[in-house]
Amino acid sequence: MWYFSDEEKQLQEVCKDFARKEILPHAEKHDTDETFNIEAFKKMGELGVLGITADPEYGGAGMGCLAATIVMEEFGKACPGLTLSFLAHSILAVNNIENNASDEQKAKYLPKLVTGEHIGCMGMSEPEYGSDAVGIQTRAQKDGDHYLINGTKMWITNAQYSDIAYVYTRTGEERKNLSTFILEKAKGHYDVGKPIHKMGMRGSPTGELIFENSKVEKEHLVGKEGDSVYHMMKNLEIERLTIAGISLGIAQACVDQCLKYANERKQFGKNIGDYQLIQKMIAEMATETEMMRNFLYNLCYRYDRGEKGPVTAAMAKLQVPKMATKIALDAIQLHGGYGYSREFPIERLMRDNKLNEIGAGTNEVMIMIIAKNLLKETAQ
């Protein structure tokens, strides 16, 4: 993109090379076995991207949403599951701590998260509260110089491997009285429940965080009691933009695979790429992907310059994953029986992308956000 800085262009090339060497060769096996490529994840710390938005004072790269989305696209082409775990660590844990925690908390937690010595996750969703995140019922109650936390967090990416959890709780009866804690597994602040087996993103571990009278010291509270709804909504914007970057990578991987297949596969004595119907499919898929790329990176560029808001982030989160699912399904159709088999990566990419239409806010919730804000603006 014309507005990528030299540093962002270099980041793109470095991540592309890393994905080709360290992620892609193992993607199929980790999907089949439902295992986490922790070796590659740790190497991301050496690469310097686990703290992509964190302050250099704590070992971070000090870059923005655009840079983070570049990483999501390049890694997402190779293994969306591992990339989702990268997002949960770098955006949901590290970025939240970078933006909301005290200097003391940053100094304590960020250096090990940035190097990959510790793995982070975020606890927001619950068994009965997904789209209605503000309605969460996990409670933190003061008990002398501690808090006692009770509840369960569900659908938590990296749960089984996490050392640190950035967790939203309820600290009052008012609906928006939410507070956040940085919790440590080593201190017994939370237990991890059974792993959750999924249709896609099988290379990304998902589980429960369980709190049963978990005793947590006051210094683990982030900011003040009751001010975490703002934290939550602010970080959801960058989460929605960057998760769309994974879908962009999926779409591009589908296009690349289709081009390769169309030049190799022969039917009726010639390459299928010589047939106009196949050419039409490829042309439309490639055009849609380029439209997604320009749309998404333009929004990320504007986000980094302060032109951010829930509507544009919701638009990216709605449209990019939805288009990527269409492209993945078209890619399966182009491959015929091979596309439906495990022999080619297309079916895995399609399964992985479906999560991006659900996580970080479903398509339906994105539609509500966009429509309500636009209607409110025009009614004034």
C-alpha positions as CSV (number, residue, x, y, z in Angstrom):
1,M,0.0,0.0,0.0
2,W,1.3,3.5,-0.8
3,Y,1.0,4.7,2.7
4,F,3.0,1.9,4.3
5,S,6.1,3.3,6.0
6,D,9.5,1.8,5.2
7,E,9.3,0.1,8.7
8,E,5.9,-1.4,7.9
9,K,7.1,-2.6,4.5
10,Q,10.0,-4.3,6.1
11,L,7.7,-5.8,8.8
12,Q,5.6,-7.2,6.0
13,E,8.5,-8.9,4.3
14,V,9.9,-10.3,7.6
15,C,6.5,-11.7,8.6
16,K,6.0,-13.2,5.2
17,D,9.3,-15.0,5.4
18,F,8.6,-16.2,8.9
19,A,5.2,-17.5,8.0
20,R,6.6,-19.4,5.1
21,K,9.4,-21.1,7.1
22,E,8.0,-21.4,10.6
23,I,4.2,-21.6,10.3
24,L,3.0,-22.9,7.0
25,P,4.9,-26.3,7.1
26,H,3.2,-27.2,10.3
27,A,-0.3,-25.8,9.8
28,E,-2.0,-28.9,8.5
29,K,-0.7,-31.1,11.3
30,H,-1.7,-28.7,14.1
31,D,-5.2,-28.5,12.6
32,T,-5.5,-32.3,12.3
33,D,-4.2,-32.9,15.8
34,E,-5.8,-29.9,17.4
35,T,-2.4,-28.8,18.8
36,F,-0.8,-25.5,19.4
37,N,2.4,-24.6,17.6
38,I,4.0,-23.2,20.7
39,E,7.5,-23.4,19.1
40,A,6.5,-20.9,16.4
41,F,4.7,-18.8,18.9
42,K,7.8,-18.4,21.1
43,K,9.8,-17.5,18.0
44,M,7.4,-14.6,17.4
45,G,8.9,-13.1,20.6
46,E,12.3,-13.3,19.0
47,L,10.9,-11.8,15.9
48,G,9.7,-8.8,17.9
49,V,6.0,-8.9,17.1
50,L,4.4,-10.3,20.3
51,G,4.4,-6.7,21.6
52,I,3.7,-5.0,18.3
53,T,1.8,-2.2,19.9
54,A,3.6,-2.1,23.2
55,D,6.0,0.7,24.3
56,P,9.7,0.1,23.5
57,E,10.4,0.8,27.1
58,Y,9.0,-2.6,27.9
59,G,10.5,-4.3,24.8
60,G,7.6,-3.6,22.4
61,A,7.7,-2.5,18.8
62,G,5.8,0.7,19.5
63,M,3.8,0.4,16.3
64,G,0.1,0.7,15.6
65,C,-3.1,-1.0,14.3
66,L,-1.8,-0.9,10.7
67,A,1.4,-2.8,11.6
68,A,-0.6,-5.3,13.7
69,T,-2.9,-6.0,10.8
70,I,0.0,-6.5,8.5
71,V,1.2,-9.3,10.8
72,M,-2.3,-10.7,10.9
73,E,-2.5,-10.9,7.2
74,E,0.9,-12.5,6.6
75,F,0.5,-15.0,9.4
76,G,-3.2,-15.6,8.5
77,K,-2.2,-16.8,5.0
78,A,-0.3,-19.6,6.6
79,C,-2.2,-20.7,9.7
80,P,-5.2,-18.7,10.9
81,G,-5.5,-20.7,14.1
82,L,-2.0,-19.8,15.3
83,T,-2.7,-16.2,14.2
84,L,-5.8,-16.1,16.3
85,S,-3.6,-17.1,19.3
86,F,-1.2,-14.3,18.3
87,L,-4.1,-11.9,18.3
88,A,-5.4,-13.0,21.7
89,H,-1.9,-12.5,23.2
90,S,-0.8,-9.3,21.4
91,I,-4.1,-7.4,21.1
92,L,-6.4,-8.7,23.8
93,A,-3.7,-9.1,26.5
94,V,-0.7,-7.0,25.7
95,N,-2.4,-4.1,24.0
96,N,-5.0,-3.9,26.8
97,I,-2.3,-3.8,29.5
98,E,-0.3,-1.2,27.4
99,N,-3.3,1.1,27.2
100,N,-5.0,0.7,30.6
101,A,-2.6,-0.6,33.2
102,S,-0.5,1.4,35.6
103,D,3.2,2.0,35.0
104,E,4.0,-0.6,37.8
105,Q,1.7,-3.2,36.2
106,K,3.2,-2.6,32.7
107,A,6.8,-3.0,34.1
108,K,5.8,-6.2,35.8
109,Y,3.9,-7.9,33.0
110,L,4.8,-6.6,29.6
111,P,8.5,-7.6,29.3
112,K,7.7,-11.3,29.7
113,L,4.7,-11.1,27.5
114,V,6.6,-9.3,24.8
115,T,9.4,-11.9,24.7
116,G,7.0,-14.8,24.8
117,E,8.2,-16.1,28.1
118,H,4.6,-15.6,29.3
119,I,1.5,-16.2,27.2
120,G,-1.5,-14.0,27.7
121,C,-5.3,-14.3,27.2
122,M,-8.4,-12.2,27.9
123,G,-11.5,-13.2,29.8
124,M,-14.7,-11.5,28.6
125,S,-17.3,-14.0,27.3
126,E,-19.1,-16.2,29.6
127,P,-21.4,-19.3,29.2
128,E,-24.5,-17.1,29.2
129,Y,-23.0,-13.8,28.0
130,G,-21.4,-13.5,24.6
131,S,-22.8,-10.7,22.5
132,D,-24.0,-9.0,25.7
133,A,-20.6,-8.5,27.1
134,V,-21.6,-5.7,29.4
135,G,-24.0,-8.2,31.1
136,I,-21.2,-10.5,32.4
137,Q,-21.8,-12.0,35.8
138,T,-18.3,-13.0,37.0
139,R,-18.0,-11.0,40.3
140,A,-15.1,-9.6,42.2
141,Q,-16.1,-8.7,45.8
142,K,-13.8,-6.9,48.2
143,D,-12.7,-8.9,51.2
144,G,-10.3,-6.9,53.3
145,D,-7.2,-6.2,51.4
146,H,-8.2,-8.7,48.7
147,Y,-10.9,-9.4,46.2
148,L,-12.8,-12.7,45.9
149,I,-13.6,-13.6,42.3
150,N,-16.3,-16.1,41.3
151,G,-17.5,-17.1,37.9
152,T,-16.6,-18.7,34.6
153,K,-15.2,-17.3,31.4
154,M,-15.9,-19.2,28.1
155,W,-14.4,-19.4,24.6
156,I,-11.0,-18.1,25.9
157,T,-8.3,-18.3,23.3
158,N,-4.9,-19.4,24.8
159,A,-6.6,-20.5,28.1
160,Q,-4.7,-23.7,28.5
161,Y,-1.3,-22.1,27.8
162,S,-1.8,-18.8,29.5
163,D,0.3,-17.4,32.3
164,I,-1.5,-14.1,32.5
165,A,-5.2,-13.4,32.0
166,Y,-6.7,-9.9,31.5
167,V,-10.2,-10.5,33.0
168,Y,-13.4,-8.4,33.1
169,T,-15.6,-8.7,36.3
170,R,-18.6,-7.2,37.9
171,T,-17.9,-5.1,41.0
172,G,-21.3,-3.5,41.5
173,E,-25.0,-4.0,40.8
174,E,-25.2,-1.3,38.0
175,R,-25.0,-2.8,34.6
176,K,-21.9,-0.9,33.6
177,N,-20.1,-1.3,36.8
178,L,-17.3,-3.5,35.4
179,S,-13.7,-3.8,36.6
180,T,-10.6,-5.4,35.2
181,F,-7.9,-7.5,36.9
182,I,-4.6,-8.8,35.6
183,L,-4.5,-12.3,37.0
184,E,-1.7,-14.8,37.3
185,K,-2.1,-18.6,36.9
186,A,1.0,-19.3,39.0
187,K,-0.6,-17.5,42.0
188,G,-3.7,-19.6,41.7
189,H,-5.9,-16.7,40.6
190,Y,-7.8,-19.0,38.1
191,D,-8.1,-22.6,37.0
192,V,-8.5,-23.7,33.4
193,G,-11.4,-26.0,32.4
194,K,-11.7,-28.6,29.7
195,P,-10.5,-27.7,26.2
196,I,-13.2,-26.8,23.7
197,H,-13.1,-28.7,20.4
198,K,-14.0,-26.6,17.5
199,M,-15.0,-26.8,13.8
200,G,-12.1,-24.5,12.8
201,M,-9.2,-22.6,14.3
202,R,-8.2,-26.0,15.6
203,G,-4.5,-24.9,15.9
204,S,-5.6,-22.3,18.5
205,P,-6.3,-23.6,22.0
206,T,-9.7,-22.6,23.5
207,G,-10.9,-23.2,27.0
208,E,-12.6,-22.0,30.1
209,L,-11.3,-19.8,33.0
210,I,-12.8,-20.8,36.3
211,F,-12.9,-18.7,39.4
212,E,-14.0,-20.2,42.7
213,N,-13.5,-17.8,45.6
214,S,-10.2,-16.9,43.9
215,K,-8.3,-14.6,46.2
216,V,-6.7,-11.7,44.3
217,E,-4.6,-8.9,45.8
218,K,-5.8,-5.3,45.2
219,E,-2.7,-4.4,43.2
220,H,-4.1,-6.7,40.4
221,L,-7.0,-4.2,39.8
222,V,-6.5,-2.2,36.5
223,G,-7.4,1.4,37.0
224,K,-10.4,2.1,39.2
225,E,-13.5,0.0,40.0
226,G,-16.3,0.5,37.6
227,D,-14.4,2.1,34.7
228,S,-13.8,-0.9,32.5
229,V,-16.6,-0.6,30.0
230,Y,-14.6,2.2,28.3
231,H,-11.5,-0.1,28.3
232,M,-13.6,-2.9,26.8
233,M,-15.1,-0.8,24.0
234,K,-11.8,0.9,23.1
235,N,-10.0,-2.4,22.7
236,L,-12.8,-4.0,20.7
237,E,-12.2,-1.5,17.9
238,I,-8.6,-2.6,17.3
239,E,-9.6,-6.2,17.9
240,R,-12.2,-6.0,15.2
241,L,-9.8,-4.4,12.7
242,T,-7.0,-6.8,13.3
243,I,-9.2,-9.9,13.3
244,A,-10.4,-8.8,9.9
245,G,-6.7,-8.9,8.9
246,I,-6.7,-12.7,9.5
247,S,-9.7,-13.0,7.1
248,L,-7.8,-10.9,4.5
249,G,-4.9,-13.4,4.8
250,I,-7.3,-16.3,4.4
251,A,-8.8,-14.7,1.2
252,Q,-5.4,-14.1,-0.3
253,A,-4.3,-17.7,0.5
254,C,-7.4,-18.9,-1.3
255,V,-6.6,-16.8,-4.3
256,D,-3.0,-18.0,-4.4
257,Q,-4.0,-21.6,-4.2
258,C,-6.6,-21.2,-6.9
259,L,-4.1,-19.7,-9.3
260,K,-1.7,-22.5,-8.7
261,Y,-4.3,-25.2,-9.1
262,A,-5.8,-23.6,-12.3
263,N,-2.4,-23.7,-13.9
264,E,-1.8,-27.3,-13.0
265,R,-5.1,-29.1,-13.1
266,K,-6.1,-30.4,-16.6
267,Q,-9.6,-31.3,-17.8
268,F,-10.6,-32.2,-21.3
269,G,-7.0,-31.9,-22.5
270,K,-6.1,-28.4,-21.2
271,N,-5.5,-26.4,-18.0
272,I,-8.8,-25.5,-16.2
273,G,-7.4,-21.9,-16.1
274,D,-8.0,-21.7,-19.9
275,Y,-11.8,-22.0,-19.3
276,Q,-13.7,-18.7,-19.1
277,L,-15.9,-19.8,-16.1
278,I,-12.7,-20.5,-14.1
279,Q,-11.2,-17.2,-15.2
280,K,-14.3,-15.5,-14.1
281,M,-14.1,-17.1,-10.6
282,I,-10.5,-16.2,-10.2
283,A,-10.9,-12.6,-11.4
284,E,-13.8,-12.0,-9.0
285,M,-12.0,-13.6,-6.1
286,A,-8.8,-11.6,-6.7
287,T,-10.8,-8.3,-7.2
288,E,-12.8,-8.9,-4.0
289,T,-9.6,-9.6,-2.1
290,E,-8.0,-6.4,-3.3
291,M,-11.1,-4.4,-2.4
292,M,-10.9,-5.9,1.1
293,R,-7.2,-5.0,1.4
294,N,-7.7,-1.4,0.4
295,F,-10.8,-1.0,2.6
296,L,-9.2,-2.6,5.7
297,Y,-5.8,-0.9,5.5
298,N,-7.3,2.5,4.9
299,L,-9.4,2.1,8.1
300,C,-6.3,1.0,10.0
301,Y,-4.3,3.9,8.7
302,R,-7.0,6.3,9.8
303,Y,-7.3,4.5,13.2
304,D,-3.6,5.1,13.9
305,R,-4.2,8.8,13.2
306,G,-7.0,9.2,15.6
307,E,-9.9,8.9,13.1
308,K,-11.3,5.9,14.9
309,G,-14.7,4.8,16.0
310,P,-17.0,1.9,16.6
311,V,-18.8,2.2,13.3
312,T,-15.8,1.9,10.9
313,A,-14.3,-0.9,13.0
314,A,-17.7,-2.7,12.9
315,M,-17.9,-2.2,9.1
316,A,-14.5,-3.9,8.7
317,K,-15.4,-6.7,11.1
318,L,-18.7,-7.3,9.2
319,Q,-17.6,-7.1,5.6
320,V,-14.1,-8.5,5.4
321,P,-14.7,-11.9,7.2
322,K,-18.0,-12.3,5.3
323,M,-16.3,-11.8,1.9
324,A,-13.5,-14.1,2.9
325,T,-16.0,-16.9,3.6
326,K,-17.5,-16.4,0.2
327,I,-14.0,-16.5,-1.4
328,A,-13.1,-19.6,0.5
329,L,-16.3,-21.3,-0.6
330,D,-15.7,-20.2,-4.2
331,A,-12.2,-21.7,-3.9
332,I,-13.6,-25.0,-2.8
333,Q,-15.9,-25.0,-5.8
334,L,-13.1,-24.3,-8.2
335,H,-11.1,-27.2,-6.8
336,G,-14.0,-29.6,-7.0
337,G,-13.6,-32.8,-5.0
338,Y,-10.1,-31.8,-4.1
339,G,-11.3,-28.6,-2.5
340,Y,-13.7,-30.6,-0.3
341,S,-10.9,-33.0,0.8
342,R,-8.2,-32.6,3.4
343,E,-5.6,-33.0,0.6
344,F,-5.7,-29.3,-0.1
345,P,-5.7,-26.4,2.5
346,I,-8.9,-24.7,1.2
347,E,-11.4,-26.5,3.4
348,R,-9.3,-25.7,6.5
349,L,-9.2,-22.0,5.5
350,M,-12.9,-21.9,5.1
351,R,-13.5,-23.6,8.5
352,D,-11.0,-21.2,10.1
353,N,-12.6,-18.1,8.7
354,K,-16.1,-18.9,9.9
355,L,-14.9,-18.1,13.5
356,N,-14.1,-14.5,12.3
357,E,-17.8,-14.0,11.6
358,I,-18.6,-14.9,15.2
359,G,-15.7,-13.9,17.5
360,A,-15.1,-10.3,18.5
361,G,-18.8,-9.6,17.8
362,T,-21.0,-11.6,15.5
363,N,-22.1,-10.2,12.0
364,E,-25.5,-9.5,13.5
365,V,-24.1,-7.4,16.3
366,M,-21.9,-5.5,13.8
367,I,-25.0,-4.7,11.8
368,M,-26.7,-3.4,15.0
369,I,-23.8,-1.2,15.8
370,I,-23.5,0.3,12.3
371,A,-27.2,0.9,11.8
372,K,-27.9,2.3,15.3
373,N,-25.0,4.8,15.0
374,L,-25.9,5.9,11.5
375,L,-29.5,6.3,12.4
376,K,-28.6,8.3,15.5
377,E,-26.3,10.6,13.4
378,T,-28.9,11.4,10.8
379,A,-31.7,11.9,13.4
380,Q,-29.8,14.8,15.0
